[in-house]
Amino acid sequence: MGKVSIALRGWRFDEEEVFDESGEMRPLRELPEETRQRLVRLTVIAGQPCDACWLIHGDEDIEQCRVARVVYGEPLDEVVLCNPHERDFLYWFREAGGRDLAGSPEFKDRFHEWFADGNRAPEGYAGMEHVDTDPDSIPQPDPDVEMPSLEEELAELDDEKLDEMGVAIDDLDI
């Protein structure tokens, strides 16, 4: 088994950590903490508007924003982007000092500042090639196998940990 992205490209997961031998998703409580954090955070950020589009259009024109398809950074300091703005992010990361901020709490804010100042990738800047096998599919547990609901699994997690991850159970669309 290899690495896979789930819901958004960018965060890569070891298949054997997330899925069992039959290809079913493992219960959250069985996952390593970092993997669990990222998967829970994905339930919050998947389907959100692209950060760069939002910086251009703002809340008042949010319907002009594209849906994010890729995530970079660490949970709670992540940048979510649509396909066209991924090039701008990659340029910032590779060529404009973003790499130096990887893993820091300033990561997201510094990209936002750079982008809001009008910076963009130069014309013709190569982004990244991706192979999307099923970009709109999020794995679901087998309905014939009795598994705890996401709400039940999240209830087992420490409230403080959920707060750190920016997750409010009542706000999740489960």
Solvent accessible surface area in square Angstrom, and as a share of the most:
residue,aa,sasa,rsa
1,M,146,0.65
2,G,36,0.35
3,K,109,0.46
4,V,39,0.23
5,S,41,0.26
6,I,10,0.05
7,A,23,0.18
8,L,6,0.03
9,R,31,0.11
10,G,29,0.28
11,W,11,0.04
12,R,133,0.48
13,F,6,0.02
14,D,42,0.22
15,E,48,0.22
16,E,87,0.39
17,E,57,0.26
18,V,0,0.00
19,F,26,0.11
20,D,38,0.19
21,E,152,0.68
22,S,89,0.57
23,G,44,0.43
24,E,47,0.21
25,M,36,0.16
26,R,60,0.22
27,P,20,0.13
28,L,8,0.04
29,R,120,0.44
30,E,104,0.46
31,L,7,0.03
32,P,64,0.40
33,E,85,0.38
34,E,107,0.48
35,T,12,0.07
36,R,42,0.15
37,Q,42,0.19
38,R,28,0.10
39,L,11,0.05
40,V,1,0.01
41,R,28,0.10
42,L,7,0.03
43,T,62,0.36
44,V,42,0.24
45,I,9,0.05
46,A,31,0.24
47,G,52,0.50
48,Q,83,0.37
49,P,39,0.24
50,C,0,0.00
51,D,17,0.09
52,A,0,0.00
53,C,2,0.01
54,W,97,0.34
55,L,51,0.25
56,I,88,0.44
57,H,57,0.25
58,G,15,0.14
59,D,100,0.52
60,E,150,0.67
61,D,51,0.26
62,I,68,0.34
63,E,128,0.57
64,Q,101,0.45
65,C,18,0.11
66,R,117,0.43
67,V,73,0.42
68,A,1,0.01
69,R,85,0.31
70,V,0,0.00
71,V,0,0.00
72,Y,37,0.14
73,G,20,0.19
74,E,69,0.31
75,P,27,0.17
76,L,73,0.36
77,D,37,0.19
78,E,4,0.02
79,V,0,0.00
80,V,9,0.05
81,L,0,0.00
82,C,2,0.01
83,N,79,0.41
84,P,69,0.43
85,H,21,0.10
86,E,9,0.04
87,R,77,0.28
88,D,9,0.05
89,F,2,0.01
90,L,6,0.03
91,Y,54,0.20
92,W,7,0.02
93,F,42,0.18
94,R,87,0.32
95,E,103,0.46
96,A,41,0.32
97,G,35,0.34
98,G,0,0.00
99,R,139,0.51
100,D,126,0.65
101,L,39,0.19
102,A,61,0.47
103,G,55,0.53
104,S,29,0.19
105,P,101,0.64
106,E,78,0.35
107,F,6,0.02
108,K,59,0.25
109,D,75,0.39
110,R,89,0.33
111,F,0,0.00
112,H,29,0.13
113,E,89,0.40
114,W,35,0.12
115,F,1,0.01
116,A,69,0.53
117,D,116,0.60
118,G,52,0.50
119,N,56,0.29
120,R,97,0.35
121,A,9,0.07
122,P,66,0.42
123,E,171,0.77
124,G,69,0.67
125,Y,40,0.15
126,A,74,0.57
127,G,25,0.24
128,M,90,0.40
129,E,175,0.78
130,H,65,0.29
131,V,138,0.79
132,D,68,0.35
133,T,130,0.76
134,D,86,0.45
135,P,71,0.45
136,D,105,0.54
137,S,56,0.36
138,I,84,0.43
139,P,38,0.24
140,Q,131,0.58
141,P,56,0.35
142,D,41,0.21
143,P,129,0.81
144,D,131,0.68
145,V,76,0.44
146,E,173,0.77
147,M,48,0.22
148,P,38,0.24
149,S,49,0.32
150,L,49,0.24
151,E,85,0.38
152,E,96,0.43
153,E,10,0.05
154,L,0,0.00
155,A,74,0.57
156,E,107,0.48
157,L,25,0.13
158,D,90,0.47
159,D,110,0.57
160,E,122,0.54
161,K,57,0.24
162,L,7,0.04
163,D,107,0.55
164,E,87,0.39
165,M,3,0.01
166,G,40,0.39
167,V,7,0.04
168,A,49,0.38
169,I,50,0.26
170,D,140,0.73
171,D,117,0.60
172,L,25,0.12
173,D,151,0.78
174,I,109,0.55
